[in-house]
């Protein structure tokens, strides 16, 4: 198995759209989604990536697609069953590529929160609510919420997504669609959070994307990964402070320790930061799935 860093992919003859992490190739009725090893922080893509990060994200998503009772877009992650153009290094695509159904994407990030962290904690301190959802007084940073809440956000191609109220979401996509996606989001999150807790992982919050396929909404993009969620080790959880995590917070913390101004090209990550971050992603996969990561 190979663990070289894949920062960009090239599949000749196929239209491609490159996001912060994924390269998406349009096959007409289907898409090829390749999760690269790019990593972003503070709205910048960093100059060097994290080896196998894209594989971890893809394999965790595949695990959840199989685990949860929710229709999704994945057709296969077996590259031998995909229309890969001749001459492409197929080995570099293994484990990080999904053939998926093309859908009409709902232009809303559907966020479920079970704990008070990040922008939710910041908003709570100002209004005692998150995205218009009133919460009890006296909560502290990282408090577990009485029950999970749905806090939608607008999708941003660049920069931060913007938190919005459920009412605003209803105005954008229609009240019926908003109600359905809120119910679906909370149901999938609840299932995932309960399962992860049995593996020693607290999923503090997560964001989903949904797309209309034929006459129904299905889960698309990624599912409850360390990039789309806050994964906290349960044995280190302590309300009243920020938590250690399995995600790229380690990278953010290192960047904060430098003199980078966050308004210019970011510095390269040191080798030890890259290795420790890779280990955190792989640890999350192995704890969650109970499987050994194949690309070690």
N, C-alpha and C positions, 0 to 999 in steps of 0.2 A: 504494500500500500504506500501511497505517496502523501507527503504532508507539506509540499511546497506552497508558498503563499500565492493565491490567485486573486489578483487585484482587478483584472479585467478579462473578459472572455470575448472571443471572436468566432462567430458562426457565419461563414460566408453566405451571402445571398438572403439572409433573414433580417428584416427590420428589427432594430434593437432600441430599447429605451433604458437608460441607465439611471437607477436611483442611487441613494447613498450607499446601499449595500448590494442591491440586486440588479442583475442584467436581465431584462425581460424581452424575449424574442416572440414576435407575432407570427403564428403559423396559420392564421385565418380564423378557423373555428376554435383553435386551441392556442395555448401559450406555453413556451418553455421558460421557466423561471430558474435562473442560476444564482445561488447565494454565494457571492464572492467573500473574500476575507477582508474586505474593506471595513474600517471601523471609523465612526464619526463621534465627535464630542464638541459640544458648544457650537453646533451647526457647521462644523468644518469636517471634511473628510481628512483623516490623518495620512501623512505621506507613506507610512508603512503599515501593513495589516497584521492580523493575528492568524497564524497558521491554523487551518481547519475550522475557523470560526463559522464559515458558511456551511460546512458539513454539520456542525453541531446544531445550528439553527434549523437546517432542513430535516435532520433526523429527529429532533424534538418535535417539530411540527408533524412529521409523519406519524410519530408515536401517538400524539394527541388525536390526529385524524382517525386513527384506528381505535383509540380508547373511548372517545366520546360518542354519544348517540346524537349526532348532528350531521346532516348532509354537508359535504365540502367539495372543494374544486379539484382535489388530487385525483389524477387518473393513474399515474405510475411514477415511481422514482427509480425505476430500472432503466438505465441509459440504453441498454440493448434493445429496449422496446420503443425508443424515441427516434424520430427522423433527424438524426444528427448528420450534417453534411460530411461528405468524404474528406479525409485529410485533417479532420479536427482531432486534437489530443483528447480522446474519450476518457482516458484515465483521470485527467484533471477535472472532469465533470462528474465523476462518480461520487455519490453521496451528497452532492450539493445541488442537484438538478431535479426539478419536478416538471412533469407534463401535466398541465391543468386545463380545466374547462375555462373558456373565456366567458365573462359575465359582464353585465352592466353594473359597474361599481357604484355603490352608494357613497356619496361624497361626505361621509361623516366617519370620524373615528369613534367607535363605540367602546367606551371605557367602563370597566367595572372596578370598583374599589372596595376592598374588604378592610383596609387599614388606612390610617390618615398619614399620608406622606407626600413629598414633592409639592407640586402646585396646589394639591388639595389642602395640605397642611398650611401653606402660605395663605390661601384664601380663607380657611377656617379662622385663622387668627384675626382676620380683618372683619369677617361677617358672620362667624359661627355657622357657616353653610358652605357647601361646595356645589357649584353650578346650579344654584337655586335650591338645593336639597338641604333643608334645615337639619342640624345635628345637635345632640345634647351639649350642654355647657360642660366645661371641665375636662375636655379631652386634651391629651398631650400628643406630642409628635410620636408617630408610629402606633397610636392607640388602635386597638381592634374596634371596628364600628359595630353598633348593635346588630346590623344586618348589612349585607353588601348594597352599595348604591350605584346607580347608573349615571355617569357624568360624560356626556358626549362632547366632542370637539370637532372643529372644522379641520379638514385635511390641508396641510400646507406643503406645496412642492419644495419650498425652501423655508428655512427658519422654523420657528416653533408652531405647533398646532395651537389653536385658540379655543379654550374652554368656552362652552356655550350652555345655555339652559335647555331643558327638555322642550320647553315651549318654543324656543328658537329652532331646535331641530325639527319640531313638528311643522313649523312654517316652511322649512327648507324642503323636507321630503314628504310631508303630509302626515296627519295625525295617526292614521291607521298603520302606515309603515313604521313610524316612530315607536308606536306601542309594540308592534311585533318585534322589532329589533331590540328594544329594551328587554323584553321578556326572553328572547333568545340569548342575548348577551349575558344576562344574569344567570340563566340556567346553565350555560356552558361554563361560566366562571365558577359557579358553585360546585359543579361536578369536578372541575379541574382542581380547585382549591382543596376540596375534601380528599381527593386522591393524593395530591402532592403532600398534604400534611402527614399522611401515613408513611411518607418517604423522608420525613424530616425537613421538608421545604415549605415555607409559607409564601404563597403567592399573594403579595400585598395588594397588587393591582395589575391589570392587564388591559390591552386594547385589541379589539377585533376589527376586521373589515368584513363587510358583507357585500355580496353581489347578486343581482337578479339573474337567475338562470332559468330560461323558459318562463314558467309562471310562479316561481318561488325564489326565496332568498336562501343562498347557501354561504357557508363560511369560506372565505378566500384568504390569500396572502399567507401569513404565518399564524401559528396558534400557540399561545402561552410559552414563548421562548424567553431567554434572558434579555433579548433585545426589545421585546414588546411588553415586558412585564418587570416587576420588581420581585426577584427571588431572594428570600431571606432564609438563612439557616435557622431552623426552629430552636436549636439548642443554644443559640446566642441571642435570641429575641429578648429585648428589654424595652418596654414603653418609656417614653420620655427622652429619647435620643434618636439620632439616625442609626440605621442598622448596617451591619456588614452584609454583603450581598454576593451573588454569583455572577453579576453582570459587569458592565464596563465602568462601574464606579471607581474601580482601581485605577483605570486610565485617567478618569476625570481628576481624581485626587492627585495623581502625579503631575498632570498639567497645571493644577492649581498651585503646586509647589514650585513651579518655574516662574520666570519673568515674562512669559508669553502674555501679550496684551489682548488676545482673543479678537483682534481686529486685523490680523495679518496671517500669512500662512503659518500653520502650527509647526512645532518642532518634531523631529523624528523621535519615536519612542525608543528608549534604551532596551537592550536585549533582555534584561531581567524583568522589565515591566511587560514586555511581549510574552515571555514565557509564563509569568505568573497569571496574566490575564487568560492565556490559552488554558492553563490548568483550571481556572475557575469555571470556564465554559464547559470543559470536559467533565469536571466534577458534578456540575448541575445535571448534565446528560446521564451520567452513570448512576447518580442517586435517584433520579426520577424514574428511569427506565429499568434499573436493575441489570443493565447490559454493560459489557465492556466496550469502550469506544474503539471501533475497528481500525482507526487510522493512527494509532499511537506509534 
